[in-house]
Amino acid sequence: MKNKRPYRSYSENMKILKAQRQKQVTNDQIQMILDKAILAYKRGLLETKINDALDSKNKTLFLELAAQYAKLKDLEPDDISKFSSD
């Protein structure tokens, strides 16, 4: 009988389940915030590179960066891992 588990009441079990669900919701919210921040950073970085290409009148680089920006502009924050601007 060493493997016998102690009895937990229904309310104790529900508290544990609620805490686990809340933890998952919090983790999901944190991930969404991070994804939005990364997306904003990558957009800003690409805008700076585009402006530099315009200033230096580098048409080839500008067109390449503009195409990347167009793809990035349409992404949702949770799709950011699929995009690589490097």
Distance bins in CASP14 RR format, pairs under 12 A and 6 or more apart:
PFRMAT RR
TARGET T0000
AUTHOR 0000-0000-0000
RMODE 2
METHOD distances of the structure
MODEL  1
5 13 0 0 0 0 0 1 0 0 0 0 0
6 12 0 0 0 0 0 1 0 0 0 0 0
7 13 0 0 0 0 0 1 0 0 0 0 0
8 14 0 0 0 0 1 0 0 0 0 0 0
8 15 0 0 0 0 1 0 0 0 0 0 0
8 16 1 0 0 1 0 0 0 0 0 0 0
8 17 0 0 0 0 0 1 0 0 0 0 0
9 15 0 0 0 0 1 0 0 0 0 0 0
9 16 0 0 0 0 0 1 0 0 0 0 0
10 16 0 0 0 0 0 1 0 0 0 0 0
10 17 0 0 0 0 0 1 0 0 0 0 0
11 17 0 0 0 0 0 1 0 0 0 0 0
11 18 0 0 0 0 0 1 0 0 0 0 0
12 18 0 0 0 0 0 1 0 0 0 0 0
12 19 0 0 0 0 0 1 0 0 0 0 0
13 19 0 0 0 0 0 1 0 0 0 0 0
13 20 0 0 0 0 0 1 0 0 0 0 0
14 20 0 0 0 0 0 1 0 0 0 0 0
14 21 0 0 0 0 0 1 0 0 0 0 0
15 21 0 0 0 0 0 1 0 0 0 0 0
15 22 0 0 0 0 0 1 0 0 0 0 0
16 22 0 0 0 0 0 1 0 0 0 0 0
16 23 0 0 0 0 0 1 0 0 0 0 0
17 23 0 0 0 0 0 1 0 0 0 0 0
17 24 0 0 0 0 0 1 0 0 0 0 0
18 24 0 0 0 0 0 1 0 0 0 0 0
18 25 0 0 0 0 0 1 0 0 0 0 0
19 25 0 0 0 0 0 1 0 0 0 0 0
19 26 0 0 0 0 0 1 0 0 0 0 0
20 26 0 0 0 0 0 1 0 0 0 0 0
20 27 0 0 0 0 0 1 0 0 0 0 0
21 27 0 0 0 0 0 1 0 0 0 0 0
21 28 0 0 0 0 0 1 0 0 0 0 0
22 28 0 0 0 0 0 1 0 0 0 0 0
22 29 0 0 0 0 0 1 0 0 0 0 0
23 29 0 0 0 0 0 1 0 0 0 0 0
23 30 0 0 0 0 0 1 0 0 0 0 0
24 30 0 0 0 0 0 1 0 0 0 0 0
24 31 0 0 0 0 0 1 0 0 0 0 0
25 31 0 0 0 0 0 1 0 0 0 0 0
25 32 0 0 0 0 0 1 0 0 0 0 0
26 32 0 0 0 0 0 1 0 0 0 0 0
26 33 0 0 0 0 0 1 0 0 0 0 0
27 33 0 0 0 0 0 1 0 0 0 0 0
27 34 0 0 0 0 0 1 0 0 0 0 0
28 34 0 0 0 0 0 1 0 0 0 0 0
28 35 0 0 0 0 0 1 0 0 0 0 0
28 78 0 0 0 0 0 1 0 0 0 0 0
29 35 0 0 0 0 0 1 0 0 0 0 0
29 36 0 0 0 0 0 1 0 0 0 0 0
30 36 0 0 0 0 0 1 0 0 0 0 0
30 37 0 0 0 0 0 1 0 0 0 0 0
31 37 0 0 0 0 0 1 0 0 0 0 0
31 38 0 0 0 0 0 1 0 0 0 0 0
31 77 0 0 0 0 1 0 0 0 0 0 0
31 78 0 0 0 0 1 0 0 0 0 0 0
31 80 0 0 0 0 0 1 0 0 0 0 0
31 81 0 0 0 0 0 1 0 0 0 0 0
32 38 0 0 0 0 0 1 0 0 0 0 0
32 39 0 0 0 0 0 1 0 0 0 0 0
32 76 0 0 0 0 0 1 0 0 0 0 0
32 77 1 0 0 1 0 0 0 0 0 0 0
32 78 1 0 0 1 0 0 0 0 0 0 0
32 80 0 0 0 0 0 1 0 0 0 0 0
33 39 0 0 0 0 0 1 0 0 0 0 0
33 40 0 0 0 0 0 1 0 0 0 0 0
33 77 0 0 0 0 1 0 0 0 0 0 0
33 78 0 0 0 0 0 1 0 0 0 0 0
34 40 0 0 0 0 0 1 0 0 0 0 0
34 41 0 0 0 0 0 1 0 0 0 0 0
34 77 0 0 0 0 1 0 0 0 0 0 0
34 78 0 0 0 0 0 1 0 0 0 0 0
34 80 0 0 0 0 1 0 0 0 0 0 0
34 81 0 0 0 0 0 1 0 0 0 0 0
35 41 0 0 0 0 0 1 0 0 0 0 0
35 42 0 0 0 0 0 1 0 0 0 0 0
35 75 0 0 0 0 1 0 0 0 0 0 0
35 76 0 0 0 0 1 0 0 0 0 0 0
35 77 1 1 0 0 0 0 0 0 0 0 0
35 78 1 0 1 0 0 0 0 0 0 0 0
35 79 0 0 0 0 1 0 0 0 0 0 0
35 80 1 0 1 0 0 0 0 0 0 0 0
35 81 0 0 0 0 1 0 0 0 0 0 0
35 82 0 0 0 0 0 1 0 0 0 0 0
35 83 0 0 0 0 0 1 0 0 0 0 0
36 42 0 0 0 0 0 1 0 0 0 0 0
36 43 0 0 0 0 0 1 0 0 0 0 0
36 75 0 0 0 0 0 1 0 0 0 0 0
36 76 0 0 0 0 1 0 0 0 0 0 0
36 77 1 0 1 0 0 0 0 0 0 0 0
36 78 0 0 0 0 1 0 0 0 0 0 0
36 79 0 0 0 0 0 1 0 0 0 0 0
36 80 0 0 0 0 1 0 0 0 0 0 0
37 43 0 0 0 0 0 1 0 0 0 0 0
37 44 0 0 0 0 0 1 0 0 0 0 0
37 77 0 0 0 0 1 0 0 0 0 0 0
37 80 0 0 0 0 1 0 0 0 0 0 0
38 44 0 0 0 0 0 1 0 0 0 0 0
38 45 0 0 0 0 0 1 0 0 0 0 0
38 72 0 0 0 0 0 1 0 0 0 0 0
38 75 0 0 0 0 0 1 0 0 0 0 0
38 77 1 0 0 1 0 0 0 0 0 0 0
38 78 0 0 0 0 0 1 0 0 0 0 0
38 79 0 0 0 0 0 1 0 0 0 0 0
38 80 1 0 1 0 0 0 0 0 0 0 0
38 81 0 0 0 0 1 0 0 0 0 0 0
38 83 0 0 0 0 1 0 0 0 0 0 0
38 84 0 0 0 0 0 1 0 0 0 0 0
38 85 0 0 0 0 0 1 0 0 0 0 0
39 45 0 0 0 0 0 1 0 0 0 0 0
39 46 0 0 0 0 0 1 0 0 0 0 0
39 72 1 0 0 1 0 0 0 0 0 0 0
39 73 0 0 0 0 1 0 0 0 0 0 0
39 74 0 0 0 0 0 1 0 0 0 0 0
39 75 1 0 0 1 0 0 0 0 0 0 0
39 76 0 0 0 0 1 0 0 0 0 0 0
39 77 1 0 1 0 0 0 0 0 0 0 0
39 78 0 0 0 0 1 0 0 0 0 0 0
39 79 0 0 0 0 1 0 0 0 0 0 0
39 80 1 0 1 0 0 0 0 0 0 0 0
39 81 0 0 0 0 0 1 0 0 0 0 0
39 82 0 0 0 0 0 1 0 0 0 0 0
39 83 0 0 0 0 1 0 0 0 0 0 0
39 85 0 0 0 0 0 1 0 0 0 0 0
40 46 0 0 0 0 0 1 0 0 0 0 0
40 47 0 0 0 0 0 1 0 0 0 0 0
40 72 0 0 0 0 0 1 0 0 0 0 0
40 73 0 0 0 0 0 1 0 0 0 0 0
40 75 0 0 0 0 0 1 0 0 0 0 0
40 77 0 0 0 0 1 0 0 0 0 0 0
40 80 0 0 0 0 1 0 0 0 0 0 0
41 47 0 0 0 0 0 1 0 0 0 0 0
41 48 0 0 0 0 0 1 0 0 0 0 0
41 72 0 0 0 0 0 1 0 0 0 0 0
41 77 0 0 0 0 0 1 0 0 0 0 0
41 80 0 0 0 0 1 0 0 0 0 0 0
41 85 0 0 0 0 0 1 0 0 0 0 0
42 48 0 0 0 0 0 1 0 0 0 0 0
42 49 0 0 0 0 0 1 0 0 0 0 0
42 65 0 0 0 0 0 1 0 0 0 0 0
42 68 0 0 0 0 1 0 0 0 0 0 0
42 69 0 0 0 0 1 0 0 0 0 0 0
42 71 0 0 0 0 0 1 0 0 0 0 0
42 72 1 0 0 1 0 0 0 0 0 0 0
42 73 0 0 0 0 0 1 0 0 0 0 0
42 75 0 0 0 0 1 0 0 0 0 0 0
42 77 0 0 0 0 0 1 0 0 0 0 0
42 79 0 0 0 0 0 1 0 0 0 0 0
42 80 1 0 0 1 0 0 0 0 0 0 0
42 81 0 0 0 0 0 1 0 0 0 0 0
42 82 0 0 0 0 0 1 0 0 0 0 0
42 83 1 0 0 1 0 0 0 0 0 0 0
42 84 0 0 0 0 1 0 0 0 0 0 0
42 85 1 0 1 0 0 0 0 0 0 0 0
42 86 0 0 0 0 1 0 0 0 0 0 0
43 49 0 0 0 0 0 1 0 0 0 0 0
43 50 0 0 0 0 0 1 0 0 0 0 0
43 65 0 0 0 0 0 1 0 0 0 0 0
43 68 0 0 0 0 0 1 0 0 0 0 0
43 69 1 0 0 1 0 0 0 0 0 0 0
43 70 0 0 0 0 0 1 0 0 0 0 0
43 71 0 0 0 0 0 1 0 0 0 0 0
43 72 1 0 1 0 0 0 0 0 0 0 0
43 73 1 0 0 1 0 0 0 0 0 0 0
43 74 0 0 0 0 0 1 0 0 0 0 0
43 75 0 0 0 0 1 0 0 0 0 0 0
43 77 0 0 0 0 0 1 0 0 0 0 0
43 80 0 0 0 0 0 1 0 0 0 0 0
43 83 0 0 0 0 0 1 0 0 0 0 0
43 85 0 0 0 0 1 0 0 0 0 0 0
44 50 0 0 0 0 1 0 0 0 0 0 0
44 51 0 0 0 0 1 0 0 0 0 0 0
44 65 0 0 0 0 0 1 0 0 0 0 0
44 68 0 0 0 0 0 1 0 0 0 0 0
44 69 0 0 0 0 1 0 0 0 0 0 0
44 72 0 0 0 0 1 0 0 0 0 0 0
44 73 0 0 0 0 0 1 0 0 0 0 0
44 85 0 0 0 0 0 1 0 0 0 0 0
45 51 0 0 0 0 0 1 0 0 0 0 0
45 52 0 0 0 0 0 1 0 0 0 0 0
45 65 0 0 0 0 0 1 0 0 0 0 0
45 68 0 0 0 0 0 1 0 0 0 0 0
45 69 0 0 0 0 0 1 0 0 0 0 0
45 72 0 0 0 0 1 0 0 0 0 0 0
45 85 1 0 0 1 0 0 0 0 0 0 0
45 86 0 0 0 0 0 1 0 0 0 0 0
46 52 0 0 0 0 0 1 0 0 0 0 0
46 53 0 0 0 0 0 1 0 0 0 0 0
46 61 0 0 0 0 0 1 0 0 0 0 0
46 62 0 0 0 0 0 1 0 0 0 0 0
46 64 0 0 0 0 0 1 0 0 0 0 0
46 65 1 0 0 1 0 0 0 0 0 0 0
46 66 0 0 0 0 1 0 0 0 0 0 0
46 67 0 0 0 0 0 1 0 0 0 0 0
46 68 1 0 0 1 0 0 0 0 0 0 0
46 69 1 0 1 0 0 0 0 0 0 0 0
46 70 0 0 0 0 0 1 0 0 0 0 0
46 71 0 0 0 0 1 0 0 0 0 0 0
46 72 1 0 0 1 0 0 0 0 0 0 0
46 73 0 0 0 0 1 0 0 0 0 0 0
46 75 0 0 0 0 0 1 0 0 0 0 0
46 83 0 0 0 0 0 1 0 0 0 0 0
46 84 0 0 0 0 0 1 0 0 0 0 0
46 85 1 0 1 0 0 0 0 0 0 0 0
46 86 0 0 0 0 0 1 0 0 0 0 0
47 53 0 0 0 0 0 1 0 0 0 0 0
47 54 0 0 0 0 0 1 0 0 0 0 0
47 62 0 0 0 0 0 1 0 0 0 0 0
47 65 0 0 0 0 1 0 0 0 0 0 0
47 66 0 0 0 0 0 1 0 0 0 0 0
47 68 0 0 0 0 0 1 0 0 0 0 0
47 69 1 0 0 1 0 0 0 0 0 0 0
47 72 0 0 0 0 1 0 0 0 0 0 0
47 73 0 0 0 0 0 1 0 0 0 0 0
47 85 0 0 0 0 0 1 0 0 0 0 0
48 54 0 0 0 0 0 1 0 0 0 0 0
48 55 0 0 0 0 0 1 0 0 0 0 0
48 65 0 0 0 0 1 0 0 0 0 0 0
48 69 0 0 0 0 0 1 0 0 0 0 0
48 85 0 0 0 0 0 1 0 0 0 0 0
49 55 0 0 0 0 0 1 0 0 0 0 0
49 56 0 0 0 0 0 1 0 0 0 0 0
49 58 0 0 0 0 0 1 0 0 0 0 0
49 61 1 0 0 1 0 0 0 0 0 0 0
49 62 0 0 0 0 1 0 0 0 0 0 0
49 64 0 0 0 0 1 0 0 0 0 0 0
49 65 1 0 1 0 0 0 0 0 0 0 0
49 66 0 0 0 0 0 1 0 0 0 0 0
49 68 0 0 0 0 1 0 0 0 0 0 0
49 69 0 0 0 0 1 0 0 0 0 0 0
49 72 0 0 0 0 0 1 0 0 0 0 0
49 85 0 0 0 0 1 0 0 0 0 0 0
49 86 0 0 0 0 0 1 0 0 0 0 0
50 56 0 0 0 0 0 1 0 0 0 0 0
50 58 0 0 0 0 0 1 0 0 0 0 0
50 59 0 0 0 0 0 1 0 0 0 0 0
50 61 0 0 0 0 1 0 0 0 0 0 0
50 62 1 0 0 1 0 0 0 0 0 0 0
50 63 0 0 0 0 0 1 0 0 0 0 0
50 64 0 0 0 0 1 0 0 0 0 0 0
50 65 1 0 1 0 0 0 0 0 0 0 0
50 66 1 0 0 1 0 0 0 0 0 0 0
50 67 0 0 0 0 0 1 0 0 0 0 0
50 68 0 0 0 0 1 0 0 0 0 0 0
50 69 1 0 0 1 0 0 0 0 0 0 0
50 70 0 0 0 0 0 1 0 0 0 0 0
50 72 0 0 0 0 0 1 0 0 0 0 0
50 73 0 0 0 0 0 1 0 0 0 0 0
50 85 0 0 0 0 0 1 0 0 0 0 0
51 58 0 0 0 0 0 1 0 0 0 0 0
51 61 0 0 0 0 0 1 0 0 0 0 0
51 62 0 0 0 0 1 0 0 0 0 0 0
51 65 0 0 0 0 1 0 0 0 0 0 0
51 66 0 0 0 0 0 1 0 0 0 0 0
51 69 0 0 0 0 0 1 0 0 0 0 0
52 58 0 0 0 0 1 0 0 0 0 0 0
52 61 0 0 0 0 1 0 0 0 0 0 0
52 62 0 0 0 0 1 0 0 0 0 0 0
52 65 0 0 0 0 1 0 0 0 0 0 0
53 59 0 0 0 0 1 0 0 0 0 0 0
53 60 0 0 0 0 1 0 0 0 0 0 0
53 61 1 0 1 0 0 0 0 0 0 0 0
53 62 1 0 1 0 0 0 0 0 0 0 0
53 63 0 0 0 0 1 0 0 0 0 0 0
53 64 0 0 0 0 1 0 0 0 0 0 0
53 65 1 0 1 0 0 0 0 0 0 0 0
53 66 0 0 0 0 1 0 0 0 0 0 0
53 68 0 0 0 0 0 1 0 0 0 0 0
53 69 0 0 0 0 0 1 0 0 0 0 0
54 61 0 0 0 0 1 0 0 0 0 0 0
54 62 1 0 1 0 0 0 0 0 0 0 0
54 63 0 0 0 0 0 1 0 0 0 0 0
54 65 0 0 0 0 1 0 0 0 0 0 0
54 66 0 0 0 0 1 0 0 0 0 0 0
55 61 0 0 0 0 0 1 0 0 0 0 0
55 62 0 0 0 0 1 0 0 0 0 0 0
56 62 0 0 0 0 1 0 0 0 0 0 0
56 65 0 0 0 0 0 1 0 0 0 0 0
58 64 0 0 0 0 1 0 0 0 0 0 0
58 65 0 0 0 0 1 0 0 0 0 0 0
58 66 0 0 0 0 0 1 0 0 0 0 0
59 65 0 0 0 0 0 1 0 0 0 0 0
59 66 0 0 0 0 0 1 0 0 0 0 0
60 66 0 0 0 0 0 1 0 0 0 0 0
60 67 0 0 0 0 0 1 0 0 0 0 0
61 67 0 0 0 0 0 1 0 0 0 0 0
61 68 0 0 0 0 0 1 0 0 0 0 0
62 68 0 0 0 0 0 1 0 0 0 0 0
62 69 0 0 0 0 0 1 0 0 0 0 0
63 69 0 0 0 0 0 1 0 0 0 0 0
63 70 0 0 0 0 0 1 0 0 0 0 0
64 70 0 0 0 0 0 1 0 0 0 0 0
64 71 0 0 0 0 0 1 0 0 0 0 0
64 85 0 0 0 0 0 1 0 0 0 0 0
65 71 0 0 0 0 0 1 0 0 0 0 0
65 72 0 0 0 0 0 1 0 0 0 0 0
65 85 0 0 0 0 1 0 0 0 0 0 0
66 72 0 0 0 0 0 1 0 0 0 0 0
66 73 0 0 0 0 0 1 0 0 0 0 0
67 73 0 0 0 0 0 1 0 0 0 0 0
67 74 0 0 0 0 0 1 0 0 0 0 0
67 85 0 0 0 0 0 1 0 0 0 0 0
68 74 0 0 0 0 0 1 0 0 0 0 0
68 75 0 0 0 0 0 1 0 0 0 0 0
68 83 0 0 0 0 1 0 0 0 0 0 0
68 84 0 0 0 0 1 0 0 0 0 0 0
68 85 1 0 1 0 0 0 0 0 0 0 0
68 86 0 0 0 0 0 1 0 0 0 0 0
69 75 0 0 0 0 0 1 0 0 0 0 0
69 83 0 0 0 0 0 1 0 0 0 0 0
69 85 0 0 0 0 1 0 0 0 0 0 0
70 83 0 0 0 0 0 1 0 0 0 0 0
70 85 0 0 0 0 0 1 0 0 0 0 0
71 79 0 0 0 0 0 1 0 0 0 0 0
71 80 0 0 0 0 0 1 0 0 0 0 0
71 82 0 0 0 0 1 0 0 0 0 0 0
71 83 1 0 0 1 0 0 0 0 0 0 0
71 84 0 0 0 0 0 1 0 0 0 0 0
71 85 0 0 0 0 1 0 0 0 0 0 0
72 79 0 0 0 0 1 0 0 0 0 0 0
72 80 0 0 0 0 1 0 0 0 0 0 0
72 82 0 0 0 0 0 1 0 0 0 0 0
72 83 1 0 1 0 0 0 0 0 0 0 0
72 84 0 0 0 0 0 1 0 0 0 0 0
72 85 1 0 0 1 0 0 0 0 0 0 0
73 79 0 0 0 0 0 1 0 0 0 0 0
73 83 0 0 0 0 0 1 0 0 0 0 0
73 85 0 0 0 0 0 1 0 0 0 0 0
74 80 0 0 0 0 0 1 0 0 0 0 0
74 82 0 0 0 0 0 1 0 0 0 0 0
74 83 0 0 0 0 0 1 0 0 0 0 0
75 81 0 0 0 0 1 0 0 0 0 0 0
75 82 1 0 0 1 0 0 0 0 0 0 0
75 83 1 0 1 0 0 0 0 0 0 0 0
75 84 0 0 0 0 0 1 0 0 0 0 0
75 85 0 0 0 0 0 1 0 0 0 0 0
76 82 0 0 0 0 0 1 0 0 0 0 0
76 83 0 0 0 0 0 1 0 0 0 0 0
77 83 0 0 0 0 0 1 0 0 0 0 0
END
